[in-house]
């Protein structure tokens, strides 16, 4: 029996992994934005290139994706919590 395959069936583990993926997306986007800010501050006053503008737009989109992914996984955890609460109340 492969224990790793069982985690895919566990809704709490799945939500936690999804939340971690969301956090990674947000962190990666923030790092890209911070890198662009440092690059812009150290430039010689020239206008930002189209590539850096696209990187910044992509990073902002990535952060929004991470935000919605995090919200979805938090909702999953809330559903698990309500389900377990109902189960415990039914048993008690």
N, C-alpha and C positions, 0 to 999 in steps of 0.2 A: 504494500500500500504506500503510495507516494503522498507524504504529508503536504507537500507544496501544492498539490492539486486540490487538496481539501480547503485551502485558504481561499480559493476562487469561489467556493460554495458558501463561505462564511461572509454574511453581509457586513458585519462590523469590520472585519479585516479588509474587505473590498473598499469600504468607505474610507478607512484609514489610509489605504494605499492611494486612493483617488485624491484624498486631501493632501498627501505628501507630493503627488504629482502636480497638484495645483500650486503648492508652495514653491516647488522647483520652477514652475513657469513664471511665477511672480518674481522670484529671486533672479532668474536669468534676465527677465525684462528690465528689472531695476538695475542690474549690473550693466546692461547695454546702455541704458539711459545715462547712468553715471559716467560711463566711459565716454559717451558722446559729449557730455557736459564738460569733462576735463579736456577733451580734445578741442572743443570750441574755445575754451578759456585760454588754452595755450597757443592757439593759432595766431597768425600775424594780422588778424583783422579782416581776412578775406571772407567772402560769403560762404556759407556751408555748401558742400557739394550735394548733388542729387543723391548720391549713394548714402551719405550720412543722414540725409533727410528720410530716405527709405528705411534705413536701419532704425531710426527713431520711431517712425510710424509702425514698423513691424514690432518693435519692443512694446509700444503702447497697446497694440492689438494683443500681443502675447500676454501682457499683464491683465487685460480685460478677460481673456480666455481663462486665465488662472483664477480670477475672481469668481467667474460664473461656475467654474469647475469646483471651487471650494464651497460655494453656496450650495451646489447640488449635493455634494458629499455630506455637508453638515445636515442638510435636510434628510438624507438617508440615515444618518445617525439619530436624528430626532425621531424618525419613524421607528427605528429599532427600539429606542428607549420607550416610546409609547406602547409598542407591541409587548415588550417585556413587562411593563407596568400592568397592562391589561391581563397578561398571563398570570402574574403574581397575585393580582386581585381576585382572579377567578379561582386560583388554587387555595387562597386564604379563606 
